[in-house]
């Protein structure tokens, strides 16, 4: 199962729901999810947006650092933890997203 299919299912969406939200045919979504086609980046972008996400292209050289940063809750190395700690970057992004 593709990452897009897992994300779609986690959001309780059918392929038809995703297709409608992205302005695509259900068959286009099915082909993209199954790997039957190699979708354009623009297709992946509209699918992601229909699920309330944005794609982010990351240089390969930064991927491991970015994954570690996100897994740490957005805290920089040696950043203070606890009640008095400043909000992490991820916390700040999530707060803005709820506003």
N, C-alpha and C positions, 0 to 999 in steps of 0.2 A: 504494500500500500504506500502511495506517495505521501510526502509531507503535506502537500496541499489537501489530499483526501483526509488525512488525520486531522488537520486543522479545521476543515469544513465539518467533519463529523463531530469534533469537540464543540463546535458552535451550534450543533443541532440543525445544520443546513443540509438539504438535499442537493444533488447536482443541479436540479431545476432551480432551486432557490439561488444558488451561486450564479448560475447562468443568467438569471433574470437581473440580479443585482449588478453583475459585471457587464451586462449588455452583450452577452455571448449566447451561442446556441448551447443546449445541453450536450450535444454531441461534441462540441469544441472542449467543454469542460471535461467530459469523459475521456477524450483522447489525450488531453493534457495530463490528467491524473494517472492514466494507465501507462503513459510513456509511448503510446502509439504514434505520437507526433512530438516534435521538438518545438514547443511553443515559443513565440517571440517574447522578448522581455516585456513588451507592452501588454501582451496577453496576461502574463504573470502579474504585472502591476495592477491591472483592473481586477483580476481575481483576488489579489491580496486586499485591495481597497474595499471590495465588496464584503470582505470578512472583517473589516475594521482595522486593517494592518497596512503598513507600508513596507516595501522591499528596501533593503539597504545593501548596496554593493560594497564589499569590504576587500581591500587589497589582501592577497594571501599572506603577505608578511605580517599583517596586523591581526589576523583571525584569532590566533591562540591568545594573544593579549586581550582582545576584545571579549572573547568567551570567558576568560578568567575574571575580567572586570565585571561582566554581567552576573556571573555566578557568585561573585562576592557581594552582590547587592549594590554594585556601583560605588563601592568604597575604594578609594585609592590606597595603595600600599601604605601601611602604618597609620592610616586614618583612625582617629579616636573612635571607639565604639561606646555604646551606652546611652543613657538618657540625655546627657549633655552634649553628645556628639552632633555635629552638623548633619543635616539631611544628606543622604547619598544622592548622587546624580540620578539614579533610578527612582528613588523616592520622590525627588523633585519632578521628574518627568511624569510619574504616575499622578502626582498631585495636580499638575497642570492639566492632565488628561481628564480628570474628574470635574474640573471647573467649567 
